[in-house]
């Protein structure tokens, strides 16, 4: 008997479990416009309330990945590793991790996105370099992977088109916060890009999409399970986003901080996360047998200058200006740089990462909606972080702005983002957990 979409909707509405054939029928029919938006919306809402099993979610991921072109990289690199961050404030990790892993001999092929709302985008940061090309053909992507060992580009229209179409629908039907649909969306693009191993950096906290640790663990474990079921080596790091990562927030400012980190001069928290993510990538790729050995290898390529040199080579390969790598002061700079004095003495008890991200967007460094222009020069550089003592009048941060009205508004909002207390405060843990294998649970996830 022929499958009908209405039967799939009813089945999931009533808590049923789809077959692989049913999920493939839905994805293929929706991409071909044979299934209308109103039926796809009803199905997404049923999934939102009833959840999906790990097997269903893996089948959905694979069907979405196969809805477009699947990138096979094995003719140019025998083993390719990728990473993904679920999004945060000041998260420039890819800019440092990619060159480190590539310099250690493991090819990194990554398709990245742009920033939206309070979160930054890797492609926007890289476009701080004059002439940098983020749009590459598949043949260019593969050639650079072979020749340089590192490529970071925007996704093509042919990559997981089912995800692009389904995400746009979820965005306007209140079904974005569904863990199975989030996991399938993220992983379908990763599976389609042809990587053999994937390290996930799942953020948790005020500045992240996952606000609580149980939520982040559920999403991370599901994505690890999906990847393993589809034949990938997987690891997930759950890292804190209750305050911005590092000190720089804003495109060119974050590029500068990543370059400093590649020279061994980055902020402690950002450096620690970079070392952890890079180490997991090297471990999955077989370059290092243990976390300790991977850490040693990371230290070596940074200390020797090989990681910085790999970043320079990568920027040149994609049309960027190497002079700006050699001298980061040539990157876009804001007209005004104004310190924000502390209103009182005390220990910094909290910095609202979400608020700092929104201020950067307000200054012009992010997008309120897709297609908004980006000012690469603006942003915020934190002088004090959680646990630091500050005297009244001492700078909490420095605001980089190109518009005096936006600067004034940024000051007001940033003061509200800080909380203080009289007694010492411990810094929040940076890394909450690392998941390195599949779960044993077969329960559905909502």
C-alpha positions in Angstrom: 0.0 0.0 0.0 1.3 3.4 -0.9 2.5 5.7 1.9 0.4 8.8 2.8 1.7 11.7 4.7 -1.4 12.0 6.8 -0.8 8.5 8.1 2.7 9.4 9.2 1.3 12.5 11.0 -1.3 10.5 12.8 1.3 7.8 13.7 3.7 10.2 15.3 0.9 12.2 16.9 -0.2 9.1 18.7 3.4 8.2 19.8 4.2 5.7 17.1 7.7 4.9 15.8 8.4 5.5 12.1 10.1 3.0 9.9 13.2 4.0 7.8 11.0 3.8 4.7 8.5 6.3 6.2 11.2 8.8 7.1 12.7 8.6 3.7 9.3 9.0 2.1 8.7 12.2 4.1 12.1 13.8 3.4 12.1 13.0 -0.3 8.5 14.1 -0.7 9.1 17.4 1.1 12.2 18.3 -0.9 10.4 17.6 -4.1 7.4 19.8 -3.0 5.1 16.7 -3.1 4.4 17.2 0.6 3.0 20.6 1.4 4.2 22.9 4.3 1.0 22.4 6.3 1.6 18.6 6.5 5.3 19.0 7.2 4.4 21.5 10.0 1.9 19.1 11.5 4.5 16.4 11.5 7.2 18.6 13.1 4.7 19.6 15.9 3.9 15.9 16.5 7.7 15.2 16.8 8.0 18.2 19.1 5.5 16.7 21.6 6.2 12.9 21.0 9.9 12.9 20.3 11.8 10.3 18.2 13.9 7.3 19.0 17.7 7.5 18.4 17.2 5.2 15.4 14.4 7.4 13.9 16.6 10.4 14.4 19.6 8.8 12.7 17.4 7.8 9.8 16.1 11.3 9.5 19.7 12.7 9.6 20.8 10.3 6.9 17.8 11.0 4.7 18.4 14.8 5.1 22.1 14.4 4.3 21.3 12.4 1.2 18.7 14.9 0.0 21.5 16.8 -1.8 25.1 16.2 -2.9 27.2 14.1 -0.5 30.9 15.2 -0.5 33.4 12.4 -0.7 36.8 13.6 0.3 38.7 10.3 0.3 40.3 10.8 -3.0 42.3 13.7 -1.6 42.5 12.8 2.1 42.2 9.4 3.6 40.8 10.7 6.9 39.1 14.0 7.5 38.0 15.5 10.8 35.5 18.3 11.5 34.2 20.1 14.5 30.9 21.9 15.3 29.9 24.4 17.9 26.3 24.9 18.9 26.9 28.6 19.1 28.0 31.1 21.7 29.4 34.5 22.5 33.1 35.1 21.8 33.4 31.6 20.3 36.2 31.8 17.9 37.4 28.2 18.6 37.4 27.0 14.9 39.9 29.8 14.0 42.5 28.4 16.4 41.6 24.7 16.4 41.6 24.2 12.6 45.2 25.3 12.1 46.5 23.4 15.1 44.9 20.1 14.0 46.0 20.6 10.4 49.5 21.5 11.4 49.6 18.2 13.4 49.0 16.4 10.2 45.3 15.7 10.3 43.2 17.3 7.4 40.3 19.6 8.6 37.5 20.2 6.1 34.8 22.4 7.5 31.6 24.1 6.2 30.6 26.9 8.6 27.8 29.3 9.0 27.2 33.0 9.6 26.2 34.7 12.8 22.6 35.4 13.7 21.2 37.4 16.7 23.6 37.1 19.7 25.9 34.4 18.3 28.8 35.0 16.0 29.6 33.2 12.8 32.9 31.8 11.7 32.5 33.0 8.1 31.8 36.6 9.2 35.0 36.5 11.3 37.1 35.2 8.5 35.8 37.9 6.2 37.6 40.4 8.5 40.5 39.6 6.2 40.5 41.6 3.0 39.7 39.5 0.0 38.9 36.3 1.9 36.6 34.0 0.0 34.1 31.9 1.9 32.2 30.6 -1.2 34.1 27.7 -2.8 33.1 25.1 -5.3 33.4 21.5 -4.3 36.4 21.1 -6.5 38.1 24.1 -4.9 37.2 22.8 -1.4 38.8 19.4 -2.2 41.9 20.9 -3.8 42.6 23.1 -0.9 42.0 20.3 1.6 44.6 18.3 -0.3 47.2 21.1 -0.7 46.8 23.0 2.6 45.1 20.5 4.9 42.6 23.1 6.1 39.6 24.6 4.4 36.7 26.5 6.0 33.9 27.6 3.6 30.2 28.3 3.4 27.8 25.5 2.5 26.6 25.2 -1.1 22.9 25.1 -2.1 23.3 21.4 -2.8 24.3 20.5 0.7 21.5 18.9 2.7 18.7 21.0 1.1 16.1 19.2 3.2 17.6 20.7 6.3 17.5 24.2 4.9 13.9 23.9 3.9 12.8 22.1 7.1 14.6 24.6 9.3 12.9 27.6 7.6 9.6 25.9 8.3 10.4 25.1 12.0 11.5 28.7 12.5 8.0 30.0 11.8 6.0 27.1 13.4 7.4 27.1 16.9 9.2 23.8 16.5 12.8 24.8 16.6 13.4 23.7 20.2 13.0 19.9 19.5 16.1 18.0 20.4 15.7 15.3 17.7 15.1 17.9 15.0 18.0 20.1 16.3 20.3 17.0 16.3 19.2 15.9 12.8 19.7 19.4 11.5 23.2 19.8 12.8 24.3 16.2 12.0 22.8 16.1 8.5 25.2 18.9 7.3 28.1 17.2 9.0 27.4 13.8 7.5 27.0 15.4 4.0 30.4 17.1 4.2 32.2 13.8 4.2 34.1 13.9 7.5 35.2 10.7 9.1 35.3 12.1 12.6 33.4 14.9 14.3 34.0 16.7 17.6 31.0 18.6 18.9 31.3 21.6 21.2 27.9 21.9 22.8 27.5 25.1 24.7 25.4 25.4 27.9 24.3 28.5 29.9 22.9 32.0 29.5 24.6 32.7 26.2 23.8 29.3 24.6 20.7 27.7 23.0 20.8 25.0 25.7 20.3 26.7 29.0 20.7 23.7 31.4 23.2 20.9 31.7 20.7 18.1 31.3 19.4 19.7 28.0 23.0 20.1 26.7 23.9 16.5 27.7 20.7 15.1 26.0 21.5 16.9 22.7 25.2 16.0 22.8 24.6 12.4 23.5 22.0 12.1 20.8 24.3 13.6 18.2 27.1 11.3 19.3 24.7 8.3 18.9 23.6 9.5 15.4 27.2 9.9 14.2 28.3 6.5 15.6 25.2 4.8 14.0 26.2 6.4 10.7 29.8 5.2 10.9 31.6 8.3 12.2 34.0 8.6 15.1 32.4 11.0 17.6 33.1 13.0 20.7 31.2 15.8 22.3 32.5 18.4 24.7 29.9 20.3 26.9 31.4 23.7 27.6 30.2 26.7 29.6 28.6 29.7 28.0 27.4 31.6 31.1 30.0 34.3 30.4 31.7 35.1 27.0 34.5 32.8 25.9 37.9 34.5 26.0 37.9 38.3 26.2 37.1 39.4 22.7 33.6 39.5 21.2 33.2 40.8 17.7 34.6 39.7 14.3 38.0 41.2 13.8 38.6 41.4 17.6 38.0 37.6 17.8 40.4 37.0 14.9 43.1 38.9 16.7 42.5 36.8 19.8 42.7 33.6 17.8 46.0 34.7 16.2 47.4 35.5 19.7 46.3 32.1 20.9 48.1 30.4 18.0 51.2 32.2 19.3 50.7 31.0 22.8 49.4 34.3 24.1 45.6 33.7 24.3 43.3 34.0 27.3 43.4 31.0 29.7 39.8 29.9 29.3 39.9 30.1 25.5 43.3 28.4 25.3 42.0 25.5 27.5 39.0 24.9 25.3 41.1 25.1 22.1 43.5 22.5 23.5 40.7 20.2 24.6 38.8 20.4 21.2 42.0 20.0 19.2 43.1 17.2 21.4 39.9 15.2 20.9 40.1 15.7 17.1 43.7 14.4 17.1 42.6 11.4 19.3 39.7 10.5 17.0 41.9 10.9 14.0 44.5 8.5 15.3 47.3 11.1 15.5 47.4 10.6 19.3 46.5 7.5 21.3 45.6 9.3 24.5 44.4 12.7 25.6 47.8 13.3 27.2 49.6 12.5 24.0 47.2 14.7 22.0 47.8 17.6 24.5 51.6 17.3 23.9 51.1 17.4 20.2 49.0 20.5 20.4 51.6 22.2 22.6 54.3 21.3 20.1 52.6 22.8 16.9 51.8 26.0 18.8 55.2 26.4 20.3 57.0 25.7 17.0 55.0 28.3 15.1 53.6 25.6 12.8 50.0 26.3 13.8 50.3 30.0 13.1 52.0 29.3 9.8 49.2 26.9 8.8 46.6 29.6 9.5 48.6 32.1 7.3 48.8 29.5 4.5 45.0 28.9 4.8 44.1 32.6 4.7 46.3 33.1 1.6 44.7 30.0 -0.1 41.3 31.5 0.3 42.3 34.9 -1.1 42.9 36.7 2.2 45.6 39.3 2.8 48.6 37.8 4.6 49.7 41.2 5.8 46.8 41.2 8.2 47.9 37.9 9.6 51.4 39.2 10.0 50.2 42.4 11.6 46.7 42.0 13.1 46.5 45.8 13.7 45.8 46.0 10.0 42.5 44.2 10.5 39.4 46.5 10.7 39.5 48.9 13.6 36.6 50.9 15.1 36.6 54.7 15.3 35.9 54.8 19.0 37.3 52.6 21.8 35.8 53.5 25.1 36.3 51.9 28.5 33.3 51.0 30.7 34.2 52.0 34.3 32.9 49.8 37.1 30.2 51.5 39.1 31.5 49.9 42.3 34.3 47.8 43.9 33.8 44.1 44.4 34.2 40.7 42.8 32.6 40.1 39.4 29.9 37.6 40.2 28.3 37.2 36.7 28.6 38.5 33.2 25.5 37.9 31.1 26.9 36.3 27.9 23.6 36.7 26.1 23.5 40.5 26.8 27.1 40.9 25.6 26.3 39.1 22.4 23.2 41.4 21.9 25.3 44.5 22.5 27.8 43.4 19.8 24.9 42.9 17.4 23.5 46.4 18.4 27.0 47.9 17.6 26.7 46.3 14.1 28.8 43.2 14.6 25.9 40.8 14.2 22.6 40.4 12.4 19.1 40.8 13.7 17.9 39.0 10.5 19.6 37.1 7.7 21.2 39.4 5.1 22.0 42.3 7.5 25.4 43.9 6.8 28.2 43.3 9.3 30.6 45.8 10.7 33.8 43.7 11.3 35.5 46.3 13.5 33.0 46.6 16.4 32.6 44.6 19.6 33.6 44.3 23.2 36.8 43.4 24.9 36.4 42.2 28.5 39.0 43.3 31.0 37.3 41.6 34.0 35.7 38.2 34.1 33.8 36.2 36.7 35.9 35.9 39.9 38.0 38.9 39.2 38.3 41.8 41.7 37.5 45.3 40.3 37.9 48.7 41.9 35.3 51.4 41.4 36.1 53.3 38.2 38.4 50.5 36.9 37.5 49.4 33.3 35.2 46.3 33.2 35.6 46.2 29.4 36.4 48.3 26.3 33.7 49.0 23.7 34.7 49.3 20.1 32.1 51.3 18.1 31.7 53.2 14.9 28.4 55.0 15.9 28.2 57.4 18.9 24.5 56.6 19.5 25.1 52.9 19.5 28.1 53.4 21.8 25.9 55.1 24.4 23.3 52.4 24.2 26.0 49.7 24.5 27.3 51.3 27.7 23.9 51.3 29.3 23.2 47.6 28.4 26.7 46.4 29.4 26.4 47.9 32.9 23.3 45.8 33.3 25.1 42.7 32.2 27.5 42.7 35.2 26.7 41.5 38.7 29.0 42.1 41.7 29.4 40.8 45.3 31.6 41.5 48.3 32.9 38.0 48.8 35.2 36.0 46.5 33.6 34.2 43.6 34.8 31.0 41.9 35.0 31.0 38.1 32.5 28.7 36.5 33.9 25.4 35.2 34.8 25.7 31.5 34.2 22.1 30.5 31.4 20.2 32.2 31.7 16.9 30.5 33.2 15.0 27.5 31.2 12.3 25.8 33.2 9.8 23.8 30.8 6.9 23.0 27.2 6.0 22.3 24.6 5.7 25.0 22.9 2.4 25.7 19.4 4.0 25.9 16.8 3.3 23.2 14.3 5.7 24.7 12.8 8.4 22.6 14.0 12.0 22.9 11.6 15.0 22.9 
